[in-house]
Amino acid sequence: MRLFVAFHPNNTPSYRKEAIILADEEHAEDFNYIVRLMNTDLDGEQSTLYALRGIKGVGTRVAEAIVRDAEVDPTQRIGTLEDKEVQKLKEALERFSKMAPEWMFNRKRDPYSGKNMHLFGAELDLTLREDLNRLKKISSYRGIRHEQGQKVRGQRTRSNGRSGMTVGVQRRKAMAGKKSKGDR
């Protein structure tokens, strides 16, 4: 809404104030600045499609599928949606794992249940933490690397991913004891 004000030919300070006041009056009655879905606060200023991406476990494709299933306009701001439409979005999020194809899920072949599912929000964080604890408990290579804070997936560690006070390359002690040709 402020881009409109910046490029308007009548771009005087008084006009800018009037335009901002008019824009705020648009939102005054039914506009929700914060919409709560799946225990996440979403910015009401964003379009529905992009606001849904604020939920952990929802990317662009999942958001498109949810909006299509709930039959809500993806370009409309999520703060202007009516309570019925927000409820439709909530129901679509809850039934996503039943309606979506298996290739869209973020948790395939769960080690405990063996099922394919899609997790959202805090449930996703909790499951990840449980998986890491299981790897550490059975002392797998990945679990040991996670415990040590090292790279897990085969990356090099000699020159990259350094932490702490180490900066640059340290010379070997054997090389320090040798004299060069010019020192004789």
Secondary structure as the mmCIF struct_conf table of DSSP 4:
data_model
#
loop_
_struct_conf.conf_type_id
_struct_conf.id
_struct_conf.beg_label_comp_id
_struct_conf.beg_label_asym_id
_struct_conf.beg_label_seq_id
_struct_conf.end_label_comp_id
_struct_conf.end_label_asym_id
_struct_conf.end_label_seq_id
HELX_RH_AL_P HELX_RH_AL_P1 ARG A 2 ALA A 6
TURN_TY1_P TURN_TY1_P1 PHE A 7 PHE A 7
TURN_TY1_P TURN_TY1_P2 PRO A 9 ASN A 10
HELX_RH_AL_P HELX_RH_AL_P2 PRO A 13 HIS A 27
TURN_TY1_P TURN_TY1_P3 ALA A 28 ASP A 30
BEND BEND1 TYR A 33 TYR A 33
STRN STRN1 ILE A 34 LEU A 37
TURN_TY1_P TURN_TY1_P4 MET A 38 ASN A 39
STRN STRN2 THR A 40 ASP A 43
TURN_TY1_P TURN_TY1_P5 GLY A 44 GLU A 45
BEND BEND2 GLN A 46 GLN A 46
STRN STRN3 SER A 47 SER A 47
HELX_RH_AL_P HELX_RH_AL_P3 THR A 48 LEU A 52
TURN_TY1_P TURN_TY1_P6 ARG A 53 GLY A 54
BEND BEND3 ILE A 55 ILE A 55
TURN_TY1_P TURN_TY1_P7 LYS A 56 GLY A 57
HELX_RH_AL_P HELX_RH_AL_P4 THR A 60 ALA A 70
TURN_TY1_P TURN_TY1_P8 GLU A 71 GLU A 71
TURN_TY1_P TURN_TY1_P9 PRO A 74 THR A 75
BEND BEND4 GLN A 76 GLN A 76
STRN STRN4 ARG A 77 ARG A 77
HELX_RH_3T_P HELX_RH_3T_P1 ILE A 78 THR A 80
HELX_RH_AL_P HELX_RH_AL_P5 ASP A 83 GLU A 94
TURN_TY1_P TURN_TY1_P10 ARG A 95 ARG A 95
HELX_RH_AL_P HELX_RH_AL_P6 PHE A 96 MET A 99
BEND BEND5 ALA A 100 ALA A 100
HELX_RH_3T_P HELX_RH_3T_P2 GLU A 102 MET A 104
BEND BEND6 ASN A 106 ASN A 106
STRN STRN5 ARG A 107 ARG A 107
BEND BEND7 ARG A 109 ARG A 109
TURN_TY1_P TURN_TY1_P11 PRO A 111 SER A 113
STRN STRN6 MET A 117 MET A 117
HELX_RH_AL_P HELX_RH_AL_P7 GLY A 121 LYS A 137
TURN_TY1_P TURN_TY1_P12 ILE A 138 SER A 139
HELX_RH_AL_P HELX_RH_AL_P8 TYR A 141 GLN A 148
TURN_TY1_P TURN_TY1_P13 GLY A 149 GLY A 149
BEND BEND8 VAL A 152 GLY A 154
BEND BEND9 ARG A 158 GLY A 161
TURN_TY1_P TURN_TY1_P14 GLY A 164 MET A 165
BEND BEND10 GLY A 168 GLY A 168
HELX_LH_PP_P HELX_LH_PP_P1 VAL A 169 ARG A 172
HELX_RH_AL_P HELX_RH_AL_P9 LYS A 173 GLY A 177
BEND BEND11 LYS A 178 LYS A 178
HELX_LH_PP_P HELX_LH_PP_P2 LYS A 179 SER A 180
HELX_RH_3T_P HELX_RH_3T_P3 LYS A 181 ASP A 183
#
